[in-house]
Amino acid sequence: AAHRALGRVPMRRLVEPAVRLAKDGAEVTAIEAYIATVVAPILAADPVTAQRFASRTRPGQTLGEGERFVWPELADTLEALGYEGERLFYEGEIARAIADACGARGGHLSAADLAGYRAERRHPLDRGFGGARVLLNPPPAAGGVLVALGLALVETALPAGAPFGSAPHVTALIGTLRQTNRARRDHEDKGGTEGLDALLDPALIAAYRAALRRPRGYRGTTHVSVVDARGNAAALTLTNGEGCGVVIPGTGFMLNNMLGEDDLNPRGFHQWPTGVRLSSMMAPTLVLDRAGGVTALGSGGSERIRSAVLQVLVDLLALGLGLEPAVTAPRLHFEGELLHHEPGFAADTLAAALEPGERTKAWPELNLYFGGVHAARATGSGGFEGQGDPRRGGMVRVV
């Protein structure tokens, strides 16, 4: 749908690099090898998947760094889609294979579900922050709404001129992450994805801002960012979860496990209402600055997406950091009453910002747990820059 509306290069040409990689293979990187060990039980759940991801030199283990990963069936599928279009996937041979595989395993996805799916084109959330326009994905996705709420809270809580890692910065950031967690829990208690816009109601924002000022009391995704010389920008976040381990025979792709993701389906299996689109923490973002530049960014990382994107935006627009330091700076993330943090924050500064009963977990180094924000920027003067997040093997290429 995006290609029909905005694309110029024929789809069969767009898929050529991916087809070539799937046919010829690519060497597994250190981060990919590490992730394979994390999701090894999923990769071992189906014989086809287990064989494809098995190490060629270390029996009983997943592919390691430097080994070559090849999947020719996926190359054939991508090539066919490039020539035949999406009807092959939603109504043709691939749709029948998906429905058959789900039916054989007691799943609920049917041929009628695939044939009835439609892409929705929506207007983005348009928020002002740090003198720039920030464009975020709207409901039913929750990620963009929560990032927008976080920006609204940081805007009043962070003093102008506060440097990164200072007590005012850390206190404002921890308080904001705490309140956005609270907002998400409050909304989830109502069920479904309706009413997410209400989280940006000025009265509700004012209530969360007031909570920031009160004395303390008790109480598998990836992203691609692209910009070009014509001023176009694209931020694409795409997820398969960890995958469910089941490969559709003859296609080379794995079905997802979205209904097993707590942040997407917090009420558990068989509880999501029929016909309602899933929400998501994915938050692809565009920033239009006063100098005429445009920045595309986003992150993988499940529930950490909203905190990763929020912090990079604060670093860029409120603290004035450049693209590289904003992406690589240490991060925080609140989960329940536990504050996770990467090295680089002073222990006493963190402790001073916590409420009673809250604890910290120190990570020894930058880790993929804290997301992977990949960003590309076209400056108003015609230059380009980009930054891939080292936490998730991010890379930059100028062509």
Beta strands, then each sheet from edge to edge (+ up, - down):
strand 1: 26-27
strand 2: 68-69
strand 3: 125-129
strand 4: 132-136
strand 5: 221-227
strand 6: 233-239
strand 7: 285-288
strand 8: 294-300
strand 9: 332-335
strand 10: 338-341
strand 11: 359-362
strand 12: 372-378
strand 13: 384-387
sheet 1: 1+ 2-
sheet 2: 3+ 4- 7+ 8- 12+ 13-
sheet 3: 5+ 6-
sheet 4: 9+ 10- 11-
end
